[in-house]
Amino acid sequence: MLNRIWVGFILIGFAAALAHLAQGDLDIFTRVLTGLFDTAKTGFDISLGLVGVMCLWLGIMKIGERGGLIELFGRLVGPFFRRVFPDIPPGHPASGSIVMNFSANILGLDNAATPLGLKAMRELQEINPHKDTASNPMIMFLVLNTAGITLIPTTVIAIRQSLAIKQGLVGFNAADIFLPTLLGTFVSFCAGLIAVAVWQRINLFTRPVIAFFAGFAALMGGLYAWLNGMPPEQMAQMIGLLGSGLIVSLIVLFVGVAAWRGIDVYESFVEGAKEGFGVAVQIIPYLVAMLAAISVFRTTGCMDYLIGAIRAGVLAIGLDDAFVPALPVGLMKTLSGSGARGLMVDVMNTYGVDSFQGKLAAIIQGSTETTFYVLAVYFGSVGITKTRYAVAAGLIADAVGLVGAILIAYAFYR
């Protein structure tokens, strides 16, 4: 599937470039080539930037593994994971790594989530009978990752606050998209889980799964009750304290328990950290390949054509097209996180950070994930070339999440 998408982006982009050339745009291929070079450098920089973070978190995870805490985490979520990941053996370290990855994603800690996710993929590869083909647990794990479940959209809130100051908005609450974003990301997560469960014939109507959803809903309600009504500056401060405090506490817990059990903590960290460089380097070709195809598709204006066609269709059936200006954020988010962030800022600058379009763009940015980036990096890190239905399930989660974000925004702000 990734091969077809990659080829499609290149060929469609080239056809669009020829159309530009026929209309007298003599610089089109220069822009395409420049975009290719820029994205190749971006892919390398992203991978290289992961080296330090990978070394840190794989070292910490090795300490947790030898101290027995990863196995403990795996046992604690065993009832839920046995239903959602039935092919993972009980007590396998992959369960603990997946829990840690989801925890980091929920708190919006991308720098921590990526290395933990890559570690989980390597552990899932160990129990994968066909090393070039994505296994059922891998697909479930990645689709839930692409659903991008996030309780606290810290980056989005910070950007909105900064733009509000520039636009002269006094007393602006940058965190007013908090609850809609929570609902949007939950819709996307549920869509991804159900899509893969249908493919893998997993029964979700069991007590552990229902208890998980009930607990998650209670957590969202409690977090909203705690943060609701706080001034934006105080909310940002408390969100930062929550995220960083939990992560630092977890590191201290891993180190303390391992030391108490007589584990050589320093050597364990170094052994785990050594794996970080190799993993970061291995993903470079996969990431560069995907970013290059996306660049051709975007630079030749294909994304603009797609948005124009959607607007025409919406107007043709008599619907409100107020959401269309924010739609590129959702479509781009499946391809490029930084590109979607740039489009979000552009929407906020054009329509205003407090406009419906600006709020919708922020909700979409905070409640969806970069599907093709996640698939390319995670599958590439373990050499998976046959992705089966992973792309289709990920896109289903994205599409439902995008529609859900739009409907939620209308319910709250129109």
C-alpha positions in Angstrom: 0.0 0.0 0.0 2.8 2.4 0.9 4.4 1.7 -2.5 1.2 2.6 -4.4 0.7 5.7 -2.4 4.4 6.8 -2.9 4.2 6.2 -6.6 0.8 7.9 -6.8 2.1 11.1 -5.1 5.1 11.2 -7.5 3.2 10.6 -10.7 0.2 12.8 -9.9 2.6 15.6 -8.8 4.6 15.3 -12.1 1.4 15.5 -14.1 0.4 18.6 -12.2 3.8 20.1 -12.8 3.5 19.5 -16.6 0.1 21.3 -16.5 1.8 24.3 -14.7 4.5 24.2 -17.4 2.0 24.2 -20.2 0.4 27.3 -18.6 3.8 29.2 -18.8 5.1 28.5 -15.3 8.7 28.0 -16.2 9.9 27.8 -12.5 7.7 24.8 -11.5 10.3 22.2 -11.8 12.8 24.4 -10.0 10.4 24.6 -7.1 9.8 20.9 -7.2 13.5 20.1 -7.1 14.2 22.6 -4.3 11.3 21.0 -2.3 12.9 17.6 -2.8 16.3 18.7 -1.6 14.7 20.6 1.4 12.7 17.6 2.4 15.6 15.2 2.1 17.6 17.4 4.4 14.6 17.7 6.7 14.3 13.9 6.9 17.9 13.5 7.7 17.8 16.3 10.4 14.7 14.7 12.0 16.4 11.3 12.2 19.7 12.8 13.4 17.8 14.8 16.0 16.3 11.6 17.3 19.7 10.1 18.2 20.1 11.8 21.5 16.5 11.3 22.5 16.6 7.6 21.4 19.7 7.0 23.4 18.2 8.6 26.5 14.9 6.8 26.4 16.2 3.4 25.3 18.7 3.6 28.2 15.9 4.4 30.6 13.7 1.6 29.3 16.6 -0.9 29.7 16.8 0.1 33.3 13.1 -0.3 33.7 13.2 -3.7 32.0 16.0 -5.1 34.2 14.4 -3.6 37.3 11.2 -5.5 36.5 8.9 -2.4 36.2 8.2 -2.9 32.4 7.0 -6.4 33.1 4.9 -5.1 36.0 3.3 -2.5 33.7 2.6 -5.2 31.3 0.8 -7.3 33.9 -1.2 -4.3 35.1 -2.7 -3.8 31.7 -2.8 -7.5 30.9 -6.6 -7.9 30.9 -7.0 -5.0 28.4 -4.0 -5.9 26.2 -5.0 -9.6 26.0 -8.2 -8.5 24.3 -6.7 -5.8 22.0 -3.4 -7.5 21.4 -4.2 -11.2 21.7 -1.1 -12.3 19.8 1.4 -10.8 22.3 2.4 -13.5 24.8 1.5 -12.7 28.5 4.3 -10.9 30.2 6.2 -9.9 27.1 8.2 -6.7 27.3 6.4 -5.3 24.3 3.2 -4.7 26.4 5.1 -2.5 28.8 6.7 -0.5 26.0 3.4 0.0 24.4 1.9 1.3 27.6 4.8 3.7 28.0 4.4 4.9 24.4 0.7 5.5 24.9 1.3 7.4 28.2 3.7 9.7 26.5 1.3 10.3 23.6 -1.5 11.1 26.0 0.6 13.7 27.7 1.6 15.2 24.4 5.3 14.3 24.9 6.3 13.6 21.3 10.0 13.4 22.1 9.4 10.7 24.6 6.7 8.8 22.6 8.7 8.2 19.4 11.7 6.3 20.9 9.3 4.3 23.2 7.2 3.5 20.1 10.3 2.4 18.2 11.3 0.2 21.0 7.9 -1.4 21.1 8.1 -2.1 17.4 11.5 -3.8 17.8 10.0 -6.0 20.6 7.0 -6.8 18.5 9.3 -7.8 15.6 10.9 -10.4 17.9 7.6 -12.3 18.0 6.7 -11.6 14.4 6.9 -14.9 12.4 7.3 -13.1 9.1 10.0 -10.4 9.4 9.1 -8.5 6.3 5.3 -8.4 6.9 3.4 -6.4 9.5 1.9 -8.6 12.2 -1.5 -8.1 13.8 -0.1 -6.5 17.0 2.1 -4.2 14.9 -0.9 -3.0 12.9 -3.1 -2.4 16.0 -0.2 -0.6 17.7 0.5 1.7 14.8 -3.1 2.5 14.0 -3.8 3.5 17.6 -0.6 5.6 17.3 -1.9 7.3 14.2 -5.1 8.0 16.0 -3.0 10.4 18.0 -4.8 10.2 21.3 -3.8 13.2 23.3 -5.2 14.6 26.6 -3.2 17.8 26.6 -2.5 19.7 23.2 0.3 21.7 24.8 1.9 22.9 21.6 -1.3 24.0 20.1 -2.3 26.0 23.2 1.1 27.7 23.3 0.9 28.7 19.6 -2.6 30.1 20.0 -1.6 32.1 23.0 1.4 33.6 21.1 -0.7 34.5 18.1 -3.4 36.0 20.3 -0.8 38.4 21.8 0.3 39.4 18.3 -3.3 40.0 17.2 -3.9 42.2 20.3 -6.5 39.9 21.9 -6.8 40.9 25.6 -7.8 38.2 28.1 -7.9 35.5 25.3 -8.2 31.9 26.6 -5.9 29.9 24.4 -7.0 26.7 26.1 -10.7 27.0 25.2 -10.2 24.3 22.6 -9.2 21.8 25.3 -12.5 19.9 25.7 -13.3 19.8 21.9 -9.8 18.5 21.2 -10.2 15.8 23.9 -13.4 14.7 22.3 -11.9 14.8 18.8 -8.9 12.7 19.7 -11.1 10.2 21.5 -13.3 9.8 18.4 -10.2 9.1 16.3 -8.8 6.6 18.8 -12.1 4.7 18.9 -12.4 4.7 15.1 -8.9 3.2 14.7 -9.5 0.6 17.4 -12.8 -0.5 15.9 -11.4 -0.6 12.3 -8.5 -2.9 13.3 -10.7 -5.0 15.6 -13.1 -5.7 12.7 -10.2 -6.7 10.4 -8.7 -8.9 13.1 -12.1 -10.2 14.4 -11.4 -9.0 17.9 -14.4 -8.8 20.3 -14.3 -5.4 22.0 -17.5 -6.0 24.1 -15.6 -7.4 27.1 -15.3 -6.1 30.6 -11.6 -5.0 30.4 -12.2 -3.0 27.2 -15.4 -1.4 28.5 -13.6 -0.6 31.8 -10.8 1.0 29.9 -13.2 3.3 28.0 -15.1 4.1 31.2 -11.8 4.9 33.0 -10.6 7.1 30.1 -13.9 9.0 30.1 -13.6 9.6 33.8 -10.0 10.7 33.4 -11.0 13.2 30.8 -13.8 14.5 33.0 -11.6 14.9 36.0 -8.9 16.6 34.0 -11.3 19.0 32.5 -12.9 19.8 35.9 -9.4 20.5 37.3 -8.2 22.7 34.5 -11.5 24.4 33.5 -11.6 28.0 34.5 -7.9 28.5 35.0 -6.3 31.6 33.4 -4.4 30.5 30.2 -1.0 31.2 31.8 -1.8 29.1 34.9 -3.3 26.3 32.7 -0.1 26.2 30.6 2.0 26.1 33.7 0.0 23.3 35.3 0.0 21.3 32.0 3.7 21.6 31.8 4.1 20.6 35.5 1.9 17.5 35.0 3.7 16.3 31.9 7.3 16.9 32.9 6.6 15.9 36.5 5.2 12.5 35.6 8.1 11.7 33.2 10.8 12.8 35.7 9.1 10.8 38.4 9.0 7.8 36.2 12.7 8.0 35.5 13.5 8.3 39.2 11.2 5.3 39.9 13.0 3.2 37.3 16.4 4.1 38.6 15.4 3.8 42.3 13.8 0.3 41.9 16.6 -1.0 39.8 19.2 0.2 42.3 17.2 -1.3 45.2 17.2 -4.6 43.4 21.0 -4.5 43.0 21.0 -3.8 39.2 24.0 -2.0 37.7 22.0 1.0 36.7 24.7 2.8 34.8 25.8 -0.2 32.7 22.1 -1.0 32.0 21.6 2.6 30.7 24.6 2.5 28.5 23.7 -0.8 27.0 20.2 0.4 26.1 21.5 3.8 24.8 23.8 2.0 22.4 20.8 0.8 20.5 19.6 4.4 20.0 22.0 5.4 17.3 21.4 2.3 15.1 17.6 2.8 15.2 17.8 6.5 14.4 20.1 5.9 11.4 18.0 3.0 10.1 14.8 5.1 9.7 16.6 7.8 7.5 15.9 6.2 4.1 12.2 5.5 4.9 11.6 8.9 6.2 13.3 10.7 3.3 11.4 8.6 0.8 8.0 9.5 2.3 8.8 13.2 2.7 10.1 13.4 -0.8 6.8 12.1 -2.3 4.7 14.4 -0.1 6.9 17.4 -1.2 6.2 16.7 -4.9 2.4 16.4 -4.2 2.3 19.6 -2.2 4.7 21.8 -4.3 2.9 21.1 -7.5 -0.4 22.4 -6.0 -2.2 19.1 -5.8 -3.3 19.8 -2.3 -4.8 23.1 -3.4 -6.7 21.4 -6.2 -8.1 18.8 -3.7 -9.3 21.5 -1.4 -10.9 23.4 -4.2 -12.8 20.3 -5.4 -14.0 19.7 -1.8 -15.3 23.3 -1.5 -17.1 23.0 -4.8 -18.8 19.8 -3.7 -19.8 21.2 -0.3 -21.4 24.2 -1.9 -23.1 22.1 -4.6 -25.0 20.2 -2.0 -25.9 23.3 0.0 -23.8 22.8 3.1 -22.0 25.5 5.1 -18.4 25.8 3.8 -17.0 27.6 6.8 -14.9 24.5 7.7 -13.2 24.3 4.3 -10.4 26.8 5.0 -9.3 24.6 8.0 -9.5 21.4 6.0 -6.0 21.5 4.6 -4.7 21.2 8.2 -6.4 17.8 8.5 -5.3 16.6 5.1 -1.8 17.7 5.6 -1.6 16.3 9.1 -1.7 12.8 7.6 1.3 13.6 5.6 3.5 16.1 7.6 3.2 17.3 11.1 5.3 20.4 10.6 3.4 21.2 7.3 0.1 20.9 9.1 1.4 23.2 11.9 2.4 25.8 9.3 -1.1 25.6 7.7 -2.7 25.9 11.1 -0.8 29.1 11.8 -1.7 30.4 8.3 -5.4 29.8 9.0 -5.1 31.6 12.4 -3.3 34.6 10.8 -5.8 34.8 7.9 -9.1 34.4 9.8 -8.0 35.2 13.4 -7.0 33.0 16.2 -10.5 33.4 17.8 -12.4 32.7 14.6 -14.3 29.5 13.9 -11.8 28.6 11.2 -8.9 29.2 13.6 -10.4 27.2 16.4 -11.2 24.3 14.0 -7.7 24.3 12.7 -6.4 24.1 16.3 -8.7 21.2 17.2 -7.7 19.3 14.1 -4.0 19.8 14.8 -4.4 18.7 18.4 -6.6 15.6 17.7 -5.0 13.9 14.7 -1.6 12.4 13.9 0.9 12.2 11.0 -0.2 8.8 9.7 2.3 8.4 6.9 5.2 9.6 9.0 4.4 7.2 11.8 3.9 4.3 9.4 7.1 5.0 7.4 9.3 5.5 10.5 7.9 2.7 12.7 7.8 0.1 9.9 11.1 1.3 8.5 12.8 0.9 11.9 12.2 -2.9 11.8 12.4 -3.5 8.0 8.7 -4.1 7.4 7.9 -3.8 3.6 4.5 -5.5 3.5 2.1 -3.3 5.5 -1.1 -5.3 4.8 -4.1 -3.2 5.8 -2.3 -0.8 8.1 -2.5 2.2 5.8 -6.2 1.7 5.1 -7.1 1.4 8.8 -5.0 4.4 9.7 -6.7 6.5 7.0 -10.1 5.4 8.3 -9.1 6.6 11.8 -7.9 9.9 10.3 -11.1 10.4 8.2 -13.4 9.7 11.1 -11.3 11.8 13.4 -11.3 14.7 10.9 -15.1 14.5 10.4 -15.5 14.2 14.2 -13.4 17.3 14.8 -15.5 19.3 12.3 -18.8 18.2 13.8 -17.5 18.9 17.4 -16.3 22.4 16.3 -19.7 23.1 14.9 -21.4 21.9 18.1 -19.2 24.1 20.3 -18.7 27.3 18.2 -21.5 27.7 15.5 
